[in-house]
C-alpha cells in the first residue's frame, strides 16, 4: 500500500515556511527584547511576566522547530543557502548551538533512530525521562553553549543593569523549560521504549493522537513524529495533513524510504 501526501509547489512552500518563520522568530525576538529592555518586573507585574514567560517558552520551541526544518531543507525548499542563513543564526541565538554540529547530529538520529549511536537516544535508560533528559542535555549543551548563555546573562546583568530575577524569569527559565518541552514531546514521547506501545517499524518512533491545536501548542506538530521520520521532506506546518493522509499508519513504501534517506540539499 502506498500513501502520498500532496504538498504545495516549492514557491508556495517557501512563502508559507518563511512567513511562519518570520512570525515565530520575530515574536520570539520581540518578546525577548521587550522583556529585557522595556518591561519592569515588580510584584504587580509578576502575572504579566509569567504570561510572557509562558509565551516565550512556546515561541522558543517554535524557533527550534524552524531550525529543524532548515536542517532538512523544508523551510525554504530548493534554497539551501537561505535555509542555512536562517537556521544558523537562530540556533546560535537559541542557546549557542552550532549549525553544522546540530545538523549532522540530527541526520545521524534519523539514520540510527533508537539504536546505538543515535545522539538523541539514551540506550542505557530507554524508558527513564529524567536520566534520558540529563544525557540529552549533556550531549547538546556543551561548553560553547554554556559560555554563550553566561556571556549574555553577564552583559544584561552588568552592562545593562537588568535585575537578575527579570533575566531569570524572562530569559533563563523560558530557555530551559523550552528544552524540556522539546525533549518530552519531540524526543522522549516518540522514542521511549514501552512494552505496551510497540514501534510500527525500524524508525522506532510513534506519534501522538493530539488534536492539531494541541499538537501545535505542545511542539509545533513535532509530536506527529512517525510521520516526520517517514516523510522528513514534509515541513512542520504540513505534518497534520501528513497524519491525516495516513503517512504514519501504513507500511513504509519505497518512496517513503527514499524520502528518509537524508537531506537533498548541498551541505553548507
ZADO-1210 file (C-alpha; in nm, 4 decimals, padded with zeros to 6 digits):
<atoms>
<atom x="00.0000" y="00.0000" z="00.0000" code="UNK" pos="1"/>
<atom x="00.1346" y="00.3456" z="-00.0937" code="UNK" pos="2"/>
<atom x="00.0173" y="00.6668" z="00.0675" code="UNK" pos="3"/>
<atom x="00.1215" y="01.0004" z="-00.0731" code="UNK" pos="4"/>
<atom x="00.0812" y="01.3392" z="00.0857" code="UNK" pos="5"/>
<atom x="00.0495" y="01.6181" z="-00.1663" code="UNK" pos="6"/>
<atom x="00.2428" y="01.9325" z="-00.0808" code="UNK" pos="7"/>
<atom x="00.2110" y="02.2727" z="-00.2476" code="UNK" pos="8"/>
<atom x="00.4639" y="02.3761" z="-00.5092" code="UNK" pos="9"/>
<atom x="00.8067" y="02.4783" z="-00.3834" code="UNK" pos="10"/>
<atom x="00.7406" y="02.8540" z="-00.4259" code="UNK" pos="11"/>
<atom x="00.4247" y="02.8250" z="-00.2150" code="UNK" pos="12"/>
<atom x="00.6050" y="02.6107" z="00.0444" code="UNK" pos="13"/>
<atom x="00.8782" y="02.8727" z="00.0661" code="UNK" pos="14"/>
<atom x="00.6243" y="03.1534" z="00.1045" code="UNK" pos="15"/>
<atom x="00.4397" y="02.9696" z="00.3822" code="UNK" pos="16"/>
<atom x="00.7537" y="02.8488" z="00.5592" code="UNK" pos="17"/>
<atom x="00.9334" y="03.1825" z="00.5526" code="UNK" pos="18"/>
<atom x="00.6218" y="03.3763" z="00.6556" code="UNK" pos="19"/>
<atom x="00.5593" y="03.1490" z="00.9531" code="UNK" pos="20"/>
<atom x="00.9287" y="03.1611" z="01.0441" code="UNK" pos="21"/>
<atom x="00.9186" y="03.5409" z="01.0405" code="UNK" pos="22"/>
<atom x="00.6132" y="03.5423" z="01.2676" code="UNK" pos="23"/>
<atom x="00.7534" y="03.2910" z="01.5164" code="UNK" pos="24"/>
<atom x="01.1136" y="03.4135" z="01.5245" code="UNK" pos="25"/>
<atom x="01.0021" y="03.7781" z="01.5131" code="UNK" pos="26"/>
<atom x="00.7645" y="03.7186" z="01.8026" code="UNK" pos="27"/>
<atom x="01.0372" y="03.5369" z="01.9946" code="UNK" pos="28"/>
<atom x="01.2862" y="03.8216" z="01.9499" code="UNK" pos="29"/>
<atom x="01.0200" y="04.0839" z="02.0171" code="UNK" pos="30"/>
<atom x="00.9109" y="03.9262" z="02.3459" code="UNK" pos="31"/>
<atom x="01.2739" y="03.8844" z="02.4482" code="UNK" pos="32"/>
<atom x="01.3717" y="04.2462" z="02.3858" code="UNK" pos="33"/>
<atom x="01.0518" y="04.3738" z="02.5444" code="UNK" pos="34"/>
<atom x="01.1163" y="04.1573" z="02.8488" code="UNK" pos="35"/>
<atom x="01.4746" y="04.2737" z="02.8830" code="UNK" pos="36"/>
<atom x="01.4644" y="04.6421" z="02.7882" code="UNK" pos="37"/>
<atom x="01.1059" y="04.7691" z="02.8318" code="UNK" pos="38"/>
<atom x="00.9288" y="04.5542" z="03.0883" code="UNK" pos="39"/>
<atom x="00.9836" y="04.6193" z="03.4604" code="UNK" pos="40"/>
<atom x="00.9433" y="04.3219" z="03.6911" code="UNK" pos="41"/>
<atom x="00.7537" y="04.4046" z="04.0095" code="UNK" pos="42"/>
<atom x="00.5107" y="04.2158" z="04.2300" code="UNK" pos="43"/>
<atom x="00.2256" y="04.3886" z="04.0498" code="UNK" pos="44"/>
<atom x="00.3612" y="04.2977" z="03.7042" code="UNK" pos="45"/>
<atom x="00.4505" y="03.9391" z="03.8006" code="UNK" pos="46"/>
<atom x="00.1333" y="03.7847" z="03.6456" code="UNK" pos="47"/>
<atom x="00.2131" y="03.9521" z="03.3134" code="UNK" pos="48"/>
<atom x="00.5748" y="03.8382" z="03.3451" code="UNK" pos="49"/>
<atom x="00.4642" y="03.4780" z="03.3902" code="UNK" pos="50"/>
<atom x="00.2317" y="03.5079" z="03.0891" code="UNK" pos="51"/>
<atom x="00.5193" y="03.6471" z="02.8813" code="UNK" pos="52"/>
<atom x="00.7449" y="03.3671" z="03.0042" code="UNK" pos="53"/>
<atom x="00.4873" y="03.1039" z="02.9017" code="UNK" pos="54"/>
<atom x="00.4556" y="03.2647" z="02.5586" code="UNK" pos="55"/>
<atom x="00.8335" y="03.2749" z="02.5266" code="UNK" pos="56"/>
<atom x="00.8626" y="02.9041" z="02.6115" code="UNK" pos="57"/>
<atom x="00.6238" y="02.8209" z="02.3280" code="UNK" pos="58"/>
<atom x="00.7926" y="03.0578" z="02.0840" code="UNK" pos="59"/>
<atom x="01.1324" y="02.9110" z="02.1765" code="UNK" pos="60"/>
<atom x="01.0024" y="02.5660" z="02.0848" code="UNK" pos="61"/>
<atom x="00.8853" y="02.7111" z="01.7549" code="UNK" pos="62"/>
<atom x="01.2231" y="02.8680" z="01.6829" code="UNK" pos="63"/>
<atom x="01.3946" y="02.5332" z="01.7279" code="UNK" pos="64"/>
<atom x="01.1410" y="02.3627" z="01.5002" code="UNK" pos="65"/>
<atom x="01.2113" y="02.6280" z="01.2361" code="UNK" pos="66"/>
<atom x="01.5821" y="02.5482" z="01.2669" code="UNK" pos="67"/>
<atom x="01.4965" y="02.1789" z="01.2410" code="UNK" pos="68"/>
<atom x="01.3082" y="02.2395" z="00.9152" code="UNK" pos="69"/>
<atom x="01.6051" y="02.4413" z="00.7891" code="UNK" pos="70"/>
<atom x="01.8279" y="02.1385" z="00.8550" code="UNK" pos="71"/>
<atom x="01.6029" y="01.9261" z="00.6343" code="UNK" pos="72"/>
<atom x="01.5768" y="02.1967" z="00.3691" code="UNK" pos="73"/>
<atom x="01.1996" y="02.2169" z="00.4184" code="UNK" pos="74"/>
<atom x="01.1931" y="02.5733" z="00.5489" code="UNK" pos="75"/>
<atom x="01.2710" y="02.7090" z="00.2022" code="UNK" pos="76"/>
<atom x="01.2806" y="02.4076" z="-00.0359" code="UNK" pos="77"/>
<atom x="01.5370" y="02.4433" z="-00.3121" code="UNK" pos="78"/>
<atom x="01.7167" y="02.7298" z="-00.1382" code="UNK" pos="79"/>
<atom x="01.9934" y="02.5666" z="00.0699" code="UNK" pos="80"/>
<atom x="02.1751" y="02.8921" z="00.1402" code="UNK" pos="81"/>
<atom x="01.8584" y="03.0532" z="00.2706" code="UNK" pos="82"/>
<atom x="01.7908" y="02.7549" z="00.4977" code="UNK" pos="83"/>
<atom x="02.1421" y="02.7810" z="00.6407" code="UNK" pos="84"/>
<atom x="02.1313" y="03.1617" z="00.6621" code="UNK" pos="85"/>
<atom x="01.8185" y="03.1420" z="00.8778" code="UNK" pos="86"/>
<atom x="01.8879" y="02.8234" z="01.0716" code="UNK" pos="87"/>
<atom x="02.2466" y="02.9001" z="01.1756" code="UNK" pos="88"/>
<atom x="02.1925" y="03.2373" z="01.3495" code="UNK" pos="89"/>
<atom x="01.8668" y="03.1248" z="01.5100" code="UNK" pos="90"/>
<atom x="02.0388" y="02.8171" z="01.6565" code="UNK" pos="91"/>
<atom x="02.3164" y="03.0396" z="01.7879" code="UNK" pos="92"/>
<atom x="02.0697" y="03.2819" z="01.9454" code="UNK" pos="93"/>
<atom x="01.8591" y="02.9967" z="02.0848" code="UNK" pos="94"/>
<atom x="02.1350" y="02.8521" z="02.3030" code="UNK" pos="95"/>
<atom x="02.4734" y="02.8994" z="02.1376" code="UNK" pos="96"/>
<atom x="02.4284" y="02.5880" z="01.9220" code="UNK" pos="97"/>
<atom x="02.6497" y="02.5391" z="01.6190" code="UNK" pos="98"/>
<atom x="02.4662" y="02.4792" z="01.2924" code="UNK" pos="99"/>
<atom x="02.6813" y="02.2085" z="01.1333" code="UNK" pos="100"/>
<atom x="02.7212" y="02.0103" z="01.4553" code="UNK" pos="101"/>
<atom x="02.3480" y="02.0126" z="01.5274" code="UNK" pos="102"/>
<atom x="02.2521" y="01.9369" z="01.1693" code="UNK" pos="103"/>
<atom x="02.4951" y="01.6471" z="01.1385" code="UNK" pos="104"/>
<atom x="02.3783" y="01.5021" z="01.4705" code="UNK" pos="105"/>
<atom x="02.0174" y="01.5247" z="01.3592" code="UNK" pos="106"/>
<atom x="02.0834" y="01.3296" z="01.0412" code="UNK" pos="107"/>
<atom x="02.2609" y="01.0623" z="01.2473" code="UNK" pos="108"/>
<atom x="01.9463" y="01.0491" z="01.4606" code="UNK" pos="109"/>
<atom x="01.7368" y="00.9816" z="01.1509" code="UNK" pos="110"/>
<atom x="01.9783" y="00.7136" z="01.0341" code="UNK" pos="111"/>
<atom x="02.0115" y="00.5324" z="01.3693" code="UNK" pos="112"/>
<atom x="01.6831" y="00.6245" z="01.5340" code="UNK" pos="113"/>
<atom x="01.6517" y="00.4433" z="01.8658" code="UNK" pos="114"/>
<atom x="01.9701" y="00.2428" z="01.8134" code="UNK" pos="115"/>
<atom x="02.3245" y="00.2593" z="01.9441" code="UNK" pos="116"/>
<atom x="02.4936" y="00.5709" z="01.8121" code="UNK" pos="117"/>
<atom x="02.1751" y="00.7783" z="01.7945" code="UNK" pos="118"/>
<atom x="02.2707" y="01.1082" z="01.9659" code="UNK" pos="119"/>
<atom x="01.9086" y="01.1669" z="02.0698" code="UNK" pos="120"/>
<atom x="01.8721" y="00.8260" z="02.2348" code="UNK" pos="121"/>
<atom x="01.9837" y="00.7044" z="02.5777" code="UNK" pos="122"/>
<atom x="02.0392" y="00.3335" z="02.5252" code="UNK" pos="123"/>
<atom x="02.1170" y="00.2820" z="02.8947" code="UNK" pos="124"/>
<atom x="01.7899" y="00.4439" z="03.0093" code="UNK" pos="125"/>
<atom x="01.5451" y="00.3989" z="02.7189" code="UNK" pos="126"/>
<atom x="01.2402" y="00.4413" z="02.9442" code="UNK" pos="127"/>
<atom x="01.3576" y="00.6957" z="03.2022" code="UNK" pos="128"/>
<atom x="01.2639" y="01.0573" z="03.1370" code="UNK" pos="129"/>
<atom x="01.4999" y="01.2057" z="03.3972" code="UNK" pos="130"/>
<atom x="01.8096" y="01.0024" z="03.3055" code="UNK" pos="131"/>
<atom x="01.7487" y="01.0429" z="02.9341" code="UNK" pos="132"/>
<atom x="01.6991" y="01.4200" z="02.9596" code="UNK" pos="133"/>
<atom x="02.0222" y="01.4543" z="03.1551" code="UNK" pos="134"/>
<atom x="02.2055" y="01.2549" z="02.8860" code="UNK" pos="135"/>
<atom x="02.0382" y="01.4675" z="02.6182" code="UNK" pos="136"/>
<atom x="02.1311" y="01.7891" z="02.7971" code="UNK" pos="137"/>
<atom x="02.4979" y="01.6934" z="02.8386" code="UNK" pos="138"/>
<atom x="02.5319" y="01.5904" z="02.4741" code="UNK" pos="139"/>
<atom x="02.3971" y="01.9139" z="02.3299" code="UNK" pos="140"/>
<atom x="02.4640" y="02.1863" z="02.5874" code="UNK" pos="141"/>
<atom x="02.8428" y="02.1818" z="02.5696" code="UNK" pos="142"/>
<atom x="03.0998" y="02.4345" z="02.6836" code="UNK" pos="143"/>
<atom x="03.0346" y="02.6726" z="02.3941" code="UNK" pos="144"/>
<atom x="02.6621" y="02.6877" z="02.4747" code="UNK" pos="145"/>
<atom x="02.7298" y="02.7438" z="02.8442" code="UNK" pos="146"/>
<atom x="02.9800" y="03.0214" z="02.7687" code="UNK" pos="147"/>
<atom x="02.7341" y="03.1827" z="02.5264" code="UNK" pos="148"/>
<atom x="02.4465" y="03.1831" z="02.7738" code="UNK" pos="149"/>
<atom x="02.6611" y="03.3062" z="03.0627" code="UNK" pos="150"/>
<atom x="02.8008" y="03.5828" z="02.8418" code="UNK" pos="151"/>
<atom x="02.4511" y="03.7008" z="02.7508" code="UNK" pos="152"/>
<atom x="02.3445" y="03.6945" z="03.1148" code="UNK" pos="153"/>
<atom x="02.6607" y="03.8803" z="03.2174" code="UNK" pos="154"/>
<atom x="02.6044" y="04.1533" z="02.9595" code="UNK" pos="155"/>
<atom x="02.2425" y="04.2008" z="03.0632" code="UNK" pos="156"/>
<atom x="02.3355" y="04.1988" z="03.4325" code="UNK" pos="157"/>
<atom x="02.6496" y="04.4137" z="03.4402" code="UNK" pos="158"/>
<atom x="02.6262" y="04.6270" z="03.1259" code="UNK" pos="159"/>
<atom x="02.2525" y="04.6962" z="03.1002" code="UNK" pos="160"/>
<atom x="02.1864" y="04.6634" z="03.4754" code="UNK" pos="161"/>
<atom x="01.8848" y="04.4381" z="03.4245" code="UNK" pos="162"/>
<atom x="01.7758" y="04.2737" z="03.7533" code="UNK" pos="163"/>
<atom x="01.8814" y="03.9112" z="03.7789" code="UNK" pos="164"/>
<atom x="01.5300" y="03.7903" z="03.8637" code="UNK" pos="165"/>
<atom x="01.3961" y="03.9572" z="03.5485" code="UNK" pos="166"/>
<atom x="01.6672" y="03.7846" z="03.3423" code="UNK" pos="167"/>
<atom x="01.5832" y="03.4539" z="03.5051" code="UNK" pos="168"/>
<atom x="01.2045" y="03.4784" z="03.4640" code="UNK" pos="169"/>
<atom x="01.2036" y="03.6102" z="03.1070" code="UNK" pos="170"/>
<atom x="01.5208" y="03.4569" z="02.9605" code="UNK" pos="171"/>
<atom x="01.6767" y="03.1761" z="03.1633" code="UNK" pos="172"/>
<atom x="01.3651" y="02.9892" z="03.2728" code="UNK" pos="173"/>
<atom x="01.1905" y="03.0016" z="02.9313" code="UNK" pos="174"/>
<atom x="01.5046" y="02.8741" z="02.7590" code="UNK" pos="175"/>
<atom x="01.5440" y="02.5820" z="02.9996" code="UNK" pos="176"/>
<atom x="01.1740" y="02.4950" z="03.0088" code="UNK" pos="177"/>
<atom x="01.1509" y="02.5059" z="02.6293" code="UNK" pos="178"/>
<atom x="01.4266" y="02.2437" z="02.6139" code="UNK" pos="179"/>
<atom x="01.2217" y="02.0265" z="02.8495" code="UNK" pos="180"/>
<atom x="00.9121" y="02.0756" z="02.6353" code="UNK" pos="181"/>
<atom x="01.1005" y="01.9927" z="02.3168" code="UNK" pos="182"/>
<atom x="01.2595" y="01.6882" z="02.4740" code="UNK" pos="183"/>
<atom x="00.9388" y="01.5481" z="02.6202" code="UNK" pos="184"/>
<atom x="00.7091" y="01.5969" z="02.3220" code="UNK" pos="185"/>
<atom x="00.9671" y="01.5723" z="02.0430" code="UNK" pos="186"/>
<atom x="01.2088" y="01.3072" z="02.1681" code="UNK" pos="187"/>
<atom x="01.1011" y="01.1132" z="02.4760" code="UNK" pos="188"/>
<atom x="00.7337" y="01.0514" z="02.3969" code="UNK" pos="189"/>
<atom x="00.8025" y="00.9474" z="02.0356" code="UNK" pos="190"/>
<atom x="01.1102" y="00.7335" z="02.1013" code="UNK" pos="191"/>
<atom x="01.0961" y="00.5906" z="02.4544" code="UNK" pos="192"/>
<atom x="01.0607" y="00.2158" z="02.4878" code="UNK" pos="193"/>
<atom x="00.7371" y="00.0840" z="02.6385" code="UNK" pos="194"/>
<atom x="00.6173" y="-00.2769" z="02.6382" code="UNK" pos="195"/>
<atom x="00.2569" y="-00.1697" z="02.5781" code="UNK" pos="196"/>
<atom x="00.3466" y="00.0722" z="02.2967" code="UNK" pos="197"/>
<atom x="00.5479" y="-00.1170" z="02.0341" code="UNK" pos="198"/>
<atom x="00.7001" y="00.0702" z="01.7442" code="UNK" pos="199"/>
<atom x="00.5460" y="00.0343" z="01.3994" code="UNK" pos="200"/>
<atom x="00.8767" y="-00.0064" z="01.2143" code="UNK" pos="201"/>
<atom x="01.2530" y="00.0437" z="01.2319" code="UNK" pos="202"/>
<atom x="01.2156" y="00.4205" z="01.2707" code="UNK" pos="203"/>
<atom x="01.1484" y="00.3419" z="01.6388" code="UNK" pos="204"/>
<atom x="00.9129" y="00.6377" z="01.6539" code="UNK" pos="205"/>
<atom x="00.5483" y="00.6839" z="01.7393" code="UNK" pos="206"/>
<atom x="00.3068" y="00.9721" z="01.7005" code="UNK" pos="207"/>
<atom x="00.0695" y="01.1249" z="01.9492" code="UNK" pos="208"/>
<atom x="-00.3047" y="01.1399" z="01.8879" code="UNK" pos="209"/>
<atom x="-00.3396" y="01.5044" z="01.9827" code="UNK" pos="210"/>
<atom x="-00.5849" y="01.7338" z="01.8084" code="UNK" pos="211"/>
<atom x="-00.3939" y="01.9645" z="01.5696" code="UNK" pos="212"/>
<atom x="-00.4419" y="02.2601" z="01.8064" code="UNK" pos="213"/>
<atom x="-00.2964" y="02.0631" z="02.0981" code="UNK" pos="214"/>
<atom x="-00.0215" y="01.9377" z="01.8681" code="UNK" pos="215"/>
<atom x="00.0646" y="02.2955" z="01.7726" code="UNK" pos="216"/>
<atom x="00.0620" y="02.4071" z="02.1347" code="UNK" pos="217"/>
<atom x="00.2831" y="02.1254" z="02.2606" code="UNK" pos="218"/>
<atom x="00.5546" y="02.1027" z="01.9971" code="UNK" pos="219"/>
<atom x="00.4593" y="02.2678" z="01.6659" code="UNK" pos="220"/>
<atom x="00.3314" y="01.9315" z="01.5356" code="UNK" pos="221"/>
<atom x="00.6657" y="01.7608" z="01.6013" code="UNK" pos="222"/>
<atom x="00.4681" y="01.5117" z="01.8080" code="UNK" pos="223"/>
<atom x="00.3451" y="01.3679" z="01.4772" code="UNK" pos="224"/>
<atom x="00.6836" y="01.2063" z="01.4845" code="UNK" pos="225"/>
<atom x="00.6454" y="00.8849" z="01.2874" code="UNK" pos="226"/>
<atom x="00.5084" y="01.0949" z="01.0031" code="UNK" pos="227"/>
<atom x="00.8201" y="01.3113" z="01.0234" code="UNK" pos="228"/>
<atom x="01.0564" y="01.0148" z="01.0188" code="UNK" pos="229"/>
<atom x="00.8787" y="00.8509" z="00.7275" code="UNK" pos="230"/>
<atom x="00.8476" y="01.1751" z="00.5340" code="UNK" pos="231"/>
<atom x="01.1120" y="01.4254" z="00.6506" code="UNK" pos="232"/>
<atom x="01.0510" y="01.6315" z="00.3368" code="UNK" pos="233"/>
<atom x="00.7223" y="01.7487" z="00.4935" code="UNK" pos="234"/>
<atom x="00.7562" y="02.0832" z="00.6802" code="UNK" pos="235"/>
<atom x="00.6233" y="02.1193" z="01.0330" code="UNK" pos="236"/>
<atom x="00.3097" y="02.3085" z="00.9327" code="UNK" pos="237"/>
<atom x="00.2084" y="02.0296" z="00.6908" code="UNK" pos="238"/>
<atom x="00.2514" y="01.7402" z="00.9356" code="UNK" pos="239"/>
<atom x="-00.1193" y="01.7393" z="01.0382" code="UNK" pos="240"/>
<atom x="-00.2014" y="01.6814" z="00.6705" code="UNK" pos="241"/>
<atom x="00.0556" y="01.4012" z="00.6533" code="UNK" pos="242"/>
<atom x="-00.1019" y="01.2384" z="00.9586" code="UNK" pos="243"/>
<atom x="-00.4492" y="01.2727" z="00.8097" code="UNK" pos="244"/>
<atom x="-00.3227" y="01.1199" z="00.4854" code="UNK" pos="245"/>
<atom x="-00.2066" y="00.8119" z="00.6779" code="UNK" pos="246"/>
<atom x="00.1688" y="00.8541" z="00.6384" code="UNK" pos="247"/>
<atom x="00.2161" y="00.7205" z="00.9893" code="UNK" pos="248"/>
<atom x="-00.0386" y="00.4407" z="00.9566" code="UNK" pos="249"/>
<atom x="00.0897" y="00.2390" z="00.6608" code="UNK" pos="250"/>
<atom x="00.3864" y="00.0170" z="00.5911" code="UNK" pos="251"/>
<atom x="00.6628" y="00.2411" z="00.4553" code="UNK" pos="252"/>
<atom x="00.6808" y="00.2099" z="00.0792" code="UNK" pos="253"/>
<atom x="00.9849" y="00.2620" z="-00.1365" code="UNK" pos="254"/>
<atom x="00.9070" y="00.6292" z="-00.1924" code="UNK" pos="255"/>
<atom x="00.8803" y="00.6963" z="00.1813" code="UNK" pos="256"/>
<atom x="01.2006" y="00.5055" z="00.2483" code="UNK" pos="257"/>
<atom x="01.3765" y="00.7110" z="-00.0142" code="UNK" pos="258"/>
<atom x="01.2463" y="01.0309" z="00.1415" code="UNK" pos="259"/>
<atom x="01.4011" y="00.9244" z="00.4718" code="UNK" pos="260"/>
<atom x="01.7488" y="00.8903" z="00.3250" code="UNK" pos="261"/>
<atom x="01.8556" y="01.2374" z="00.4363" code="UNK" pos="262"/>
<atom x="01.8976" y="01.5909" z="00.3092" code="UNK" pos="263"/>
<atom x="01.8625" y="01.6586" z="-00.0608" code="UNK" pos="264"/>
<atom x="02.0389" y="01.9942" z="-00.0491" code="UNK" pos="265"/>
<atom x="02.4070" y="02.0656" z="-00.0513" code="UNK" pos="266"/>
<atom x="02.5665" y="02.0917" z="00.2912" code="UNK" pos="267"/>
<atom x="02.6745" y="02.4435" z="00.3756" code="UNK" pos="268"/>
</atoms>
